[in-house]
Amino acid sequence: MTVANSETSRSSTLPRLPEELVASTAFLLKRLGLVAKDQAMEAYNRSGLHPYHHAVLAVLDEGSRETQGAIADALGYDHGQLVGLLDELEERGLVERRRDPTDRRRHIVRLTPDGKRALAKLRALAGRLENEFLSALDDGERAQLHALLLRLAHQHLPHCAPNVQAPSAKRS
């Protein structure tokens, strides 16, 4: 049974929410966010990894942030939380940590080949989840929804702001 079918069968047995709440965009965003999170957590748990692991691997794959502190800052994670996630990823052979030869206080984190393969699987999983969750929308509606959400994210989520560099003197 697909998520859409299970939602349809559940909706026929649940009492309708008050119209005031259904009319609220913020309420719908919150409730849909919870549904998407629950579905993702269930699917990621079956994979043996967590969405937080996916985010760490994605940052590392980008290649621009390789210290523990930079990864935590990029994702808005507590530095202690990140250490625990890296411990889990390292135990699975998905990342490796080494002391920075130029600053022994820092650790450099890199994806392993197994980490790259795991990231590919997690990306496919995330794509399937997104396609299933957004199945009621056509491609144009999906693009429009994403553009609108991205505009809101730029306003409310500092980590989603566009990467705009101020003009400056040439750096060497």
Order of alpha helices (4+ residues) and beta strands (2+ residues): alpha-alpha-alpha-alpha-alpha-alpha-beta-beta-alpha-alpha
